[in-house]
Amino acid sequence: MLLKDQTAPKELHKSVLKFIKVVITYLSFKDQTSAKEQCELILSHVFSIKNSAKYTMVIRRILNKLIVRCGVTVVLASTAKEH
């Protein structure tokens, strides 16, 4: 929810992104449907940031971790076409 708040300071967005990056390691992606749901939820919030170009490295690391944990097909299916 903090990532969708466009009035929040950039330090808050950066902190939340770094937290997500760490939490992905501990999330449980049991089956394909739960992995897809969690991926969609994470990526919809990550890409809702207005100036996401400022956080390119952190977002790239989040995507890499999701690819390792869930697989390329799930991450591609969860990512919007414009991203």
N, C-alpha and C positions, 0 to 999 in steps of 0.2 A: 504494500500500500504506500510505503514511503517513496518508492520509485515513481509512482504515478502522480505524486504531488509536484506540480510544476513550479510551485512557489518555494519549495524547500531549497536550502543552500546546497551548493555543489559538493561541499564537504560531506553532507549527509548522504547524498547519492553515492559518492565514492566509497564511503564506509559500508553502506548497504551492499554494494556490488562486491566489495572484498569479503563481506560476511557470506554472501551467497557462494562465492568461489570456494570458501572453506567448507561450507555446509554440504556442498555437493558430494564431498568425500564420504560423508556419514549418512547420506540418504539411502534408503533401500529401494532399489529398482527391481522388484521381484519378477514381475511378468511384463509382457509387452504393453498391455493396456495401462497399467499403473505408471510405467516408464514414460509412455506418451503423454499421459495426463500431467505428470509432474514436469516434464519437459515443456509442454505448452504453457503451463502456469509460470514457470521460471522465465522463459523467453518472452512471453507477452509483457511481463513486468520490466524485464531488462531493456527491451526495445521500445518501451513507452517513454523513456527519458527523452526530453526535448533536444538536448545537445549531446547526443550519444558519441559524437566524434571525439569529445574530450576524454572519454573513457575507453578508447579503442583497445588498449592492451589488456585491461581487466575483462572486458567483454570477450575478447579473443580467448583469454584463458578459461573463462566460464564455458565457452563453446567447446574448447578442446577437452575439458573435463567431462562435459556432457556426452561428447562423442565417445570417449573412452568408456564411460559408464553405461550408456544407453545404446550406442551404435549410431552410425552415420544415417541410416534410413529413418530412424525415429527423430533425430535432430532435424533432418531436412524436412520431414513431414510436419514438424512442430514450428518451423520457422516460416514466417510470412514471405511471400515472393519478393516484396520490395526490400527485404533485408538480405 
